[in-house]
Amino acid sequence: MATNLDLEEQEQLDQLKHFWQQWGNAISTALAVIALAYLGYTGWNYWQRQQASQATVLFDTVERAQRSADLVLMERAVSDIKDKFGGTVYASQAALLLSQSLQEKDRSDDAQTHLQWVVDHGADSGYQAIARLRLSAMLIDKKQNEAARQLLTTTVPAAYQPLVQDRLGDLAVLDGKKSDAVGLYQSAWNAMDPRAEYRRLLEIKLAALGVAPKAAPEANKP
């Protein structure tokens, strides 16, 4: 004979079965989605770590090739790291190193190609800004001032903005726009840390235009 406890347990089981029949599929689906999301997240992190680890090996090859002046090996290693691990910062670093070595060998066109790759595909905005500044200098040397200006007319990290303004000031000087150049140099000077050595170069440029740098009004406030 069933006891009251048995009846209560059976009623609870029946309620649980009814609940599961009604909501079981939805709960299972939700749990599956959560599990897949977690696995996807951990899998993505693992893949990222693997990419970075393998890219590091190739980047070490790039650095060794640069130290030994083995440009052939360096180009091959950079090509591999860009093809296989182009989404890592190591690819941008490698391309910047190679462009420097190529420029030293008077292969400016090839150097520009790698700088442009960093601008277009770099995984880090700081490295992209460096590539823009270097590439703009090369374009200025080739009298391609408008191309250089367009390359610099973009948003860059705050730390690089004064250097961009300085380079734009150089372009303004070349275009004979003295007032624009003064404004750009002055803006760059104000944005830099007062202890920065680069500030002295800006002071020389301003002096050449017949003006002295002026501290921003905010800097004079107590």
C-alpha positions in Angstrom: 0.0 0.0 0.0 1.4 3.4 -1.1 2.3 5.7 1.7 1.7 9.5 1.7 5.4 10.0 1.0 5.2 7.7 -2.0 2.2 9.6 -3.4 4.0 12.9 -2.9 7.1 11.7 -4.7 5.0 10.3 -7.5 3.2 13.6 -7.8 6.5 15.5 -7.9 7.8 13.1 -10.6 4.7 13.6 -12.6 5.1 17.4 -12.3 8.7 17.2 -13.3 7.9 15.0 -16.3 5.2 17.5 -17.4 7.6 20.4 -17.0 10.3 18.6 -19.0 7.9 17.7 -21.8 6.9 21.3 -22.0 10.3 23.0 -21.6 12.9 20.3 -22.1 13.7 21.1 -25.7 14.1 24.8 -25.1 16.3 24.2 -22.1 18.5 21.7 -24.0 18.8 24.1 -26.9 19.8 27.0 -24.5 22.4 24.8 -22.8 23.8 23.7 -26.1 24.1 27.3 -27.3 25.9 28.3 -24.1 28.2 25.3 -24.4 29.0 26.1 -28.0 29.6 29.8 -27.2 32.0 28.8 -24.4 33.8 26.3 -26.6 34.0 28.9 -29.3 35.4 31.5 -27.0 38.1 29.1 -25.5 38.8 27.7 -29.0 39.3 31.3 -30.4 41.7 32.1 -27.5 43.6 28.9 -28.0 43.8 29.6 -31.8 45.0 33.2 -31.1 47.7 31.9 -28.7 48.8 29.3 -31.3 49.0 32.0 -34.0 51.0 34.3 -31.8 53.4 31.5 -30.8 54.0 30.3 -34.4 54.4 33.9 -35.6 57.0 34.6 -32.9 59.2 31.8 -34.4 59.1 33.4 -37.8 59.6 36.9 -36.4 62.8 35.7 -34.7 64.0 34.5 -38.1 63.3 38.0 -39.5 65.3 39.6 -36.7 68.2 37.2 -37.2 68.2 37.8 -40.9 68.3 41.6 -40.4 71.2 41.3 -38.0 73.1 39.2 -40.4 72.1 41.4 -43.4 70.6 38.3 -45.1 68.0 40.2 -47.1 66.9 37.1 -49.1 66.0 35.2 -45.9 64.4 38.2 -44.4 62.1 38.7 -47.4 61.1 35.1 -47.4 60.4 35.1 -43.7 58.3 38.3 -43.9 56.4 36.8 -46.8 55.6 33.7 -44.8 54.6 35.6 -41.7 52.3 37.9 -43.7 50.7 35.0 -45.5 50.2 32.8 -42.5 49.9 35.1 -39.6 48.9 38.5 -41.2 46.5 39.2 -38.4 49.2 39.3 -35.7 51.2 42.3 -34.7 54.3 40.3 -35.5 53.4 40.6 -39.2 53.3 44.4 -39.0 56.6 44.5 -37.0 58.3 42.3 -39.6 57.1 44.4 -42.5 58.4 47.5 -40.9 61.8 46.0 -40.3 62.0 44.7 -43.8 61.0 48.1 -45.3 63.8 49.8 -43.3 66.3 47.3 -44.6 65.1 47.6 -48.2 65.3 51.4 -48.0 68.9 51.2 -46.8 69.6 49.1 -49.9 68.0 51.8 -52.1 65.0 49.6 -52.9 62.5 52.3 -52.1 59.7 50.9 -54.2 59.8 47.6 -52.4 60.1 49.4 -49.1 57.0 51.3 -49.9 55.1 48.2 -50.8 55.6 46.7 -47.3 54.8 50.0 -45.6 51.6 50.2 -47.6 50.8 46.6 -46.5 51.0 47.7 -42.8 48.8 50.7 -43.5 46.2 48.5 -45.2 46.4 45.3 -43.2 48.2 46.1 -39.9 46.7 44.6 -36.8 47.8 47.5 -34.6 46.9 51.2 -35.1 50.2 52.3 -33.6 52.2 50.3 -36.2 49.9 51.6 -38.9 50.6 55.2 -37.8 54.4 54.5 -37.9 54.0 53.1 -41.4 52.0 56.2 -42.5 54.7 58.5 -41.2 57.5 56.6 -42.9 55.7 56.2 -46.1 54.7 59.9 -46.2 58.4 60.8 -45.8 59.3 58.6 -48.8 56.5 60.1 -50.9 57.7 63.7 -50.0 61.2 62.7 -51.2 59.6 61.7 -54.5 57.7 65.0 -54.8 54.4 63.2 -54.3 53.2 65.7 -51.8 49.4 65.3 -52.3 49.7 61.5 -51.9 51.6 62.1 -48.7 49.0 64.5 -47.4 46.2 62.1 -48.1 48.0 59.3 -46.3 48.2 61.5 -43.2 44.7 62.8 -43.3 43.3 60.1 -41.1 42.7 59.3 -37.4 45.8 58.0 -35.6 46.4 57.2 -31.9 46.9 60.3 -29.8 50.6 59.6 -29.2 51.3 59.9 -32.9 49.1 62.9 -33.7 51.9 65.5 -33.0 54.2 63.7 -35.4 51.5 63.7 -38.0 50.9 67.4 -37.5 54.6 68.0 -37.8 54.8 66.2 -41.1 51.7 68.0 -42.4 53.5 71.2 -41.4 56.4 70.2 -43.6 54.0 69.7 -46.5 52.5 73.2 -45.9 56.1 74.7 -46.0 56.7 72.9 -49.3 53.4 74.3 -50.6 54.4 77.8 -49.5 51.6 78.0 -46.9 53.5 79.6 -44.1 50.6 80.4 -41.8 49.3 76.8 -42.1 52.7 75.5 -41.3 53.1 77.7 -38.2 49.7 76.5 -36.9 50.6 72.8 -37.5 54.0 73.1 -35.9 52.6 75.0 -33.0 49.9 72.5 -32.5 52.4 69.6 -32.5 54.7 71.5 -30.1 51.8 72.1 -27.6 50.7 68.4 -27.8 54.1 67.0 -27.0 55.5 66.4 -23.5 57.6 69.4 -22.5 60.5 67.0 -21.9 60.4 65.6 -25.4 63.6 66.2 -27.4 61.6 66.4 -30.6 60.2 69.6 -29.3 63.5 71.3 -30.1 63.2 70.3 -33.7 59.8 72.0 -33.8 61.2 75.1 -32.2 63.9 75.2 -34.9 61.2 74.9 -37.6 59.1 77.6 -36.1 62.2 79.9 -35.8 62.9 79.3 -39.5 59.5 80.7 -40.1 60.1 83.7 -38.0 58.0 82.8 -34.9 58.6 81.4 -31.5 56.4 78.6 -29.9 53.7 79.7 -27.6 52.3 77.7 -24.8 48.6 76.8 -25.1 46.4 79.0 -22.9 45.4 76.0 -20.8 49.1 75.5 -19.8 49.2 78.9 -18.2 46.2 78.3 -15.9 47.0 77.5 -12.2 
